């Protein structure tokens, strides 16, 4: 039973990290998009 609990805790940590990385990537993408529209001189930063 304890082993299963540890496995679930490890999976939970892994999923939280994955979610945080996805949110970080989405936030960066949004910031690049907004910065491009705010000042087109920085469009080179918004490379796909």
C-alpha positions in Angstrom: 0.0 0.0 0.0 2.8 2.4 0.9 4.6 1.7 -2.4 1.5 2.6 -4.4 1.2 5.8 -2.4 4.8 6.7 -3.2 4.2 5.9 -6.9 1.1 8.2 -6.9 3.1 11.0 -5.2 5.8 10.6 -7.8 3.3 10.7 -10.6 1.7 13.8 -9.1 5.0 15.6 -8.9 5.8 14.7 -12.5 2.4 15.9 -13.7 2.7 19.2 -11.7 6.1 19.8 -13.3 4.7 19.1 -16.8 1.8 21.4 -16.2 4.1 24.2 -14.9 6.3 23.8 -18.0 3.3 24.0 -20.3 2.1 27.2 -18.5 5.5 28.7 -18.7 5.7 28.0 -22.4 2.2 29.4 -23.0 3.1 32.6 -21.0 6.3 33.1 -22.9 4.5 32.6 -26.2 1.9 35.2 -25.2 4.6 37.6 -24.0 6.4 37.3 -27.3 3.1 37.8 -29.2 2.3 40.9 -27.2 5.7 42.4 -27.5 5.6 41.9 -31.2 2.4 43.8 -31.5 3.5 46.5 -29.1 6.7 47.2 -31.0 7.2 45.5 -34.4 10.9 46.3 -34.2 11.2 43.3 -31.9 9.5 40.8 -34.3 12.7 38.8 -34.6 12.0 37.6 -31.0 8.7 35.9 -32.0 10.3 33.2 -34.2 7.9 30.2 -34.4 
